[in-house]
Amino acid sequence: MQELRNALLIHNPNAGGGDSARRTKLDEARRILESRGIRADLAETTGPGEATEIAKRASGDGRQLVIACGGDGTINEVVNGLAASQNGDRVPLALLPAGTANVLAKELELSWDIPTAADQLARGEVRDVALGLATPLLDPQKARYFLSVAGAGPDGRITYAVDLELKARMGILAYWLQGAREVFNYKFQHFRVTSEGQSFDVSLVIVGRTKHYGGPFKITTQADLFEDQFELLGLTTQSGLKYLSYLPTLWFGDLRKEQGVFFWKSDRLICEPIDSDPTYAQVDGEPLSRLPVEFRIVPQALRLLVPGPERPPDATD
């Protein structure tokens, strides 16, 4: 931690319906970090994609740490900026939670109170982690890294169809409302997955680097950020009602017992359409492209500041 003195805090003020209360919390977090010797200059984004460009410049500007404050989409932008501009000097990433779902904050057991999270970061350690890389095979220039979770099928469709204004107002509920619509409108068509030398047809694949998926749910519960593998889920059903029937078993952690549900681990898979119906992929809750898409592991692609445990209320330095 003594090497991480010059930090840049990239903040998306619109994530999760941000307001002045969050800015006050951020100022408090910066004071906490500075008391531990970490000066964090603030850079606020004004539109989509800007966090990536700010993160790309961090290494050239001599930054020793980049802190992202936002949701899964903001974190994904920062990850892509850092991974694309390493130049032999990999600037570590840290997180202050905000946004709609924030899978990574849950995975790292990071407090949702921003000043408390800052204290956890100041007592953390930097570790190397792999990233997933999702590459649209018909347009490889649109390849994106991801840190938490990706997928193809109905969840990809939801990220394309969700109303962005509704998402800004309602957060994660906007995704669930769109998901309810897709149960009755989406065709749940099969597409082909090739992995570990085998091919099979599914209507959904989840590509997990984390145990958490979104909201209160955990799906790829044997995924591990510190392994160079995905845990993958495939569903074969083409019934929207069957998808609904999985929710109680998912809630109680029994999804692995269901028929038509299978899990495996791999560092690479390819998803390809079977017919002309479009099937969409997503990364970290953001739309990527139509299939075909390759997902693969890139080892040691990111340095991540892993927070220390939350301090008890009466603890002192």
C-alpha positions in Angstrom: 0.0 0.0 0.0 2.9 2.4 0.5 3.4 2.4 -3.3 -0.1 3.7 -3.9 0.2 7.3 -3.1 -1.0 9.0 -6.3 -4.6 7.9 -7.0 -7.3 8.9 -9.4 -10.9 8.5 -8.4 -13.2 8.1 -11.5 -16.8 8.8 -10.5 -19.9 8.3 -12.5 -22.3 10.8 -10.9 -25.3 9.3 -12.7 -24.7 5.7 -11.5 -27.6 4.4 -9.4 -29.3 7.8 -9.4 -26.4 9.5 -7.7 -27.0 12.7 -5.8 -25.3 15.3 -3.6 -25.3 12.9 -0.7 -23.0 10.6 -2.5 -20.6 13.5 -3.3 -20.5 14.2 0.4 -19.6 10.6 1.1 -16.9 10.7 -1.6 -15.3 13.7 0.0 -15.3 11.9 3.3 -13.8 8.8 1.6 -11.0 11.0 0.1 -10.2 12.4 3.5 -9.9 8.9 4.9 -7.6 7.8 2.1 -5.5 10.9 2.4 -5.1 10.2 6.2 -3.5 6.9 5.1 -1.2 8.6 2.6 -3.3 8.1 -0.6 -4.2 11.3 -2.4 -7.1 10.6 -4.7 -7.9 13.3 -7.3 -11.5 13.3 -8.5 -12.5 12.9 -12.2 -16.2 12.8 -12.9 -17.6 11.4 -16.1 -20.1 13.1 -18.3 -21.1 10.4 -20.7 -20.8 6.7 -21.8 -17.2 5.6 -22.6 -15.5 8.5 -20.9 -14.4 6.4 -17.9 -12.4 4.2 -20.4 -10.5 7.1 -21.8 -9.8 8.6 -18.4 -8.4 5.2 -17.2 -6.3 4.8 -20.3 -4.5 8.1 -19.5 -3.8 7.1 -15.8 -0.6 5.3 -16.4 0.9 8.0 -18.6 -0.1 10.6 -15.9 1.9 8.7 -13.3 -1.1 7.4 -11.4 -0.3 4.5 -9.0 -4.0 3.6 -8.4 -7.3 4.0 -10.1 -10.4 4.0 -8.0 -13.8 3.5 -9.7 -17.0 4.8 -8.1 -20.0 3.6 -10.0 -22.0 0.6 -11.1 -21.0 -2.5 -13.1 -21.0 -0.5 -16.3 -18.6 2.1 -15.0 -16.3 -0.6 -13.6 -16.3 -2.3 -16.9 -15.3 0.9 -18.7 -12.5 1.4 -16.3 -11.3 -2.2 -16.6 -11.2 -1.8 -20.3 -9.2 1.4 -20.1 -6.6 -0.1 -17.7 -6.3 -3.4 -19.6 -5.8 -1.6 -22.9 -3.0 0.7 -21.9 -0.7 -1.3 -19.6 2.6 -0.5 -21.4 4.5 -2.6 -18.8 3.1 -0.5 -15.9 -0.1 -2.1 -14.7 -2.0 0.4 -12.6 -4.1 -1.3 -9.9 -7.9 -0.9 -9.8 -9.9 -0.3 -6.6 -13.7 0.1 -6.1 -16.0 2.4 -4.2 -19.5 1.0 -4.6 -22.4 2.7 -6.3 -24.7 1.9 -9.2 -27.5 -0.5 -9.9 -26.2 -4.0 -8.9 -22.4 -3.8 -8.4 -21.6 -7.5 -8.5 -17.9 -6.9 -7.7 -18.6 -5.1 -4.4 -20.6 -8.0 -3.2 -18.0 -10.5 -4.4 -15.2 -8.6 -2.5 -17.5 -8.1 0.6 -17.0 -4.4 0.3 -19.2 -2.2 2.4 -21.9 -0.2 0.5 -21.1 2.8 2.8 -18.5 4.7 0.8 -16.4 6.0 3.7 -16.3 2.5 5.3 -15.3 1.0 1.9 -12.5 3.6 1.7 -11.2 2.4 5.1 -11.3 -1.2 3.9 -9.3 -0.3 0.7 -6.7 1.5 2.8 -6.1 -1.8 4.6 -6.2 -4.0 1.6 -3.7 -5.7 -0.7 -3.0 -5.8 -4.4 -3.5 -9.1 -6.2 -3.2 -10.2 -9.8 -6.5 -11.5 -11.4 -7.5 -12.8 -14.8 -10.1 -11.0 -16.9 -12.6 -12.5 -19.3 -12.4 -11.2 -22.9 -15.5 -11.3 -25.0 -14.8 -11.0 -28.8 -17.6 -10.7 -31.4 -16.2 -12.9 -34.1 -17.7 -10.9 -37.0 -16.4 -7.6 -35.5 -13.4 -8.3 -33.3 -12.6 -4.6 -32.8 -15.5 -4.5 -30.4 -13.9 -7.0 -28.0 -14.4 -6.1 -24.4 -12.8 -7.3 -21.2 -15.0 -8.1 -18.2 -14.4 -8.7 -14.6 -17.5 -10.2 -13.2 -20.1 -11.9 -15.4 -21.1 -12.2 -19.1 -23.7 -14.3 -20.9 -25.7 -14.9 -24.1 -29.4 -15.5 -24.6 -32.2 -13.9 -22.7 -29.9 -11.9 -20.4 -28.2 -10.5 -23.4 -31.5 -9.5 -24.9 -32.6 -7.8 -21.6 -29.5 -5.6 -21.6 -30.3 -4.5 -25.2 -34.0 -3.9 -24.5 -34.0 -2.3 -21.0 -35.2 1.3 -20.9 -32.2 3.4 -19.9 -34.4 6.2 -18.4 -36.2 3.6 -16.3 -32.9 2.0 -15.3 -31.7 5.4 -14.1 -34.9 5.8 -12.0 -35.4 2.3 -10.7 -32.0 0.6 -10.8 -32.0 -3.2 -10.8 -35.8 -3.3 -10.8 -35.7 -2.0 -14.4 -33.9 -5.2 -15.5 -36.5 -7.4 -13.7 -39.4 -5.6 -15.3 -37.8 -6.1 -18.7 -37.1 -9.7 -17.9 -40.8 -10.2 -17.1 -41.7 -8.9 -20.5 -39.2 -11.1 -22.2 -40.7 -14.2 -20.6 -43.7 -13.7 -22.9 -42.0 -12.1 -25.9 -38.6 -13.8 -26.3 -38.3 -17.0 -28.4 -35.6 -18.6 -26.2 -34.1 -20.0 -29.3 -31.2 -22.4 -29.1 -27.6 -21.4 -30.0 -24.5 -23.6 -30.1 -21.8 -23.6 -27.5 -18.4 -25.2 -28.1 -16.1 -25.7 -25.1 -13.6 -28.3 -24.0 -13.8 -30.0 -27.4 -17.6 -30.6 -27.2 -20.6 -28.8 -28.8 -24.1 -28.6 -27.4 -27.2 -26.4 -27.9 -28.6 -24.1 -25.1 -30.9 -21.2 -24.8 -28.8 -19.4 -22.2 -25.2 -19.4 -21.1 -23.8 -17.6 -18.1 -20.0 -16.9 -18.1 -19.0 -16.4 -14.5 -15.9 -14.9 -13.0 -17.8 -14.2 -9.8 -20.3 -16.1 -7.7 -22.7 -13.2 -7.7 -24.9 -12.5 -10.7 -27.2 -9.7 -10.1 -29.6 -8.6 -7.4 -29.7 -11.1 -4.5 -28.8 -14.1 -6.7 -25.7 -16.2 -6.9 -25.5 -18.5 -10.0 -21.9 -19.6 -10.8 -21.2 -20.3 -7.1 -18.0 -22.2 -7.8 -16.4 -19.3 -9.8 -13.3 -17.7 -8.2 -11.8 -14.3 -9.2 -8.4 -15.7 -8.4 -8.6 -18.7 -10.7 -7.8 -18.6 -14.4 -11.1 -20.2 -15.3 -14.8 -19.4 -15.9 -17.5 -21.3 -14.3 -20.2 -21.7 -16.9 -24.0 -22.4 -16.7 -26.0 -23.7 -19.6 -29.8 -24.0 -19.7 -31.5 -26.1 -22.4 -35.2 -25.2 -21.9 -37.0 -23.1 -24.5 -39.9 -22.4 -22.2 -40.3 -19.0 -20.6 -42.5 -20.5 -17.9 -39.8 -23.0 -17.1 -37.3 -20.2 -16.7 -39.8 -18.7 -14.1 -39.9 -22.0 -12.3 -36.2 -21.9 -11.7 -36.4 -18.7 -9.6 -37.4 -20.4 -6.3 -34.6 -23.1 -6.7 -32.2 -20.3 -7.6 -33.2 -18.4 -4.5 -32.7 -21.4 -2.2 -29.4 -22.4 -3.9 -30.7 -25.6 -5.5 -30.4 -24.7 -9.2 -27.7 -27.4 -9.7 -30.3 -30.1 -9.0 -32.7 -29.1 -11.8 -33.0 -31.0 -15.1 -31.8 -29.1 -18.1 -29.3 -27.2 -16.0 -25.6 -27.9 -16.2 -22.3 -26.4 -15.0 -18.7 -26.8 -16.0 -15.4 -24.9 -15.9 -13.3 -23.8 -18.8 -11.0 -21.0 -19.9 -12.7 -20.6 -23.4 -16.0 -21.1 -25.2 -17.5 -20.0 -28.4 -21.2 -19.2 -28.8 -22.7 -19.4 -32.4 -26.2 -18.9 -33.8 -28.0 -21.9 -35.2 -30.5 -19.9 -37.4 -31.2 -16.4 -38.5 -32.9 -15.3 -35.2 -30.5 -12.9 -33.5 -29.1 -13.9 -30.1 -27.3 -11.3 -28.0 -24.4 -11.3 -25.6 -23.7 -9.1 -22.6 -20.6 -8.3 -20.5 -21.0 -7.0 -16.9 -24.6 -6.1 -17.5 -23.9 -4.1 -20.7 -24.8 -5.0 -24.3 -22.0 -6.4 -26.4 -23.1 -7.7 -29.8 -25.0 -10.5 -31.6 -23.5 -13.9 -31.7 -21.0 -15.4 -32.7 -18.9 -14.4 -29.7 -15.8 -16.0 -28.2 -15.3 -15.8 -24.4 -11.8 -16.6 -23.1 -9.6 -16.0 -20.0 -6.7 -13.6 -20.1 -4.4 -14.5 -17.1 -2.9 -11.7 -15.0 -4.7 -9.1 -17.0 -5.5 -6.8 -14.1 -4.1 -5.8 -10.7 -6.9 -5.5 -8.2 -6.8 -3.8 -4.8 -8.7 -6.4 -2.6 -10.2 -4.6 0.5 -9.5 -5.7 4.0 -12.4 -6.8 6.2 -14.9 -4.2 7.5 -13.7 -2.8 10.8 -16.0 -3.3 13.9 -17.7 0.0 15.0 -15.6 0.4 18.1 -12.2 -0.5 16.5 -9.4 2.0 16.5 -6.1 2.2 14.7 
